[in-house]
């Protein structure tokens, strides 16, 4: 068991570091979209697609929710689909 932990420890650390970098980048994008009242589905959905890859991280999940709340005012149907995609990828029924 200790051997396994030694092997995956660096991977876990790298994954957390990658999530922090993604958070910095996507926070700027999300804030710019909301601040400019951007209603371009392509831009918003591209951002949501990227954020979804990191929703294992609590901060990225909060960012995903923030952009979903904004996008819901533009396209509720598409937003619900993104919520379903999130649940399929990350929600283990908890």
N, C-alpha and C positions, 0 to 999 in steps of 0.2 A: 504494500500500500504506500509506504514512504517513497519507494522508487517511482511509482506513478505520480505522486504529488510533486516530486522533484522534476519530472519530465514536463508536466503540464503547467507548473508554476510560471515559467517564462511566457508561455502562450497566453495565460490568463492576464499577466501583466501587460503584454503587448496589445491584447484585445482592449483592455481598459484605456491604454494610451491612445489607441486608434479611435476609440469612442470619444475621447476628449478632443482630439483634433477634428473629428467630424462635427462634434458639437459646436466648436468655434466657427467652422465654416458655414454650417447650416443655420446657426443662429443669425448670422449676418443676412443670409438669404431670406429667411422667414421674416425677420424684422423689416427688411427692405420691401418685401411683398406687402406686408400689412401696412407699413407706413405710407407706401405709395398708392394704396388701394388698388393694387394690381388685380385684375380679374381674368388674366390670361390662364385658361385651364392647362395649357401645355407647360407653362413655367411652374405653376403650383403643383401639378401632378409629377413633374420631373423631380421637384424638391421632395415631395412625399415619398416617391419611389426610393430616393437615396436615403432618406431618414429611416424608412422601414427596415433597411438592412441593419440598423444599429439599435432597434427598439428593445434589445436585450438589456440596454442600459437605461436606468431610470430617467436621467436627464434628457436623453434622446426621446424617450417616450413622452415626456412632458412637452418637448418641442413638437413632436408629432401631433399631440392633442391640441396644442396651440394653433397649429396651421390648419388642422381639421375644423376647429371651431370657426376659424375665419372662412375657410372654403365652404363650409355648410351654408353660409349666407349667399354664396354664389351658385353652388350646385349641390343641393342636398343629396341627390341620388348618387353622384360620384363620390361624395364624402362617405356615405354609408358603405359603399363598396370598399373604400380604403379601410374603414373600420373592420369590415369582414376579412379583408386580406390580413390586417394586423392580427386578428383573432386566430386565423388559420396558421399564421407563422409563429406567433409568440404566446398566445393565451393557452395555458394548459388546463383550463377549466377551474382555475383557482379564483 
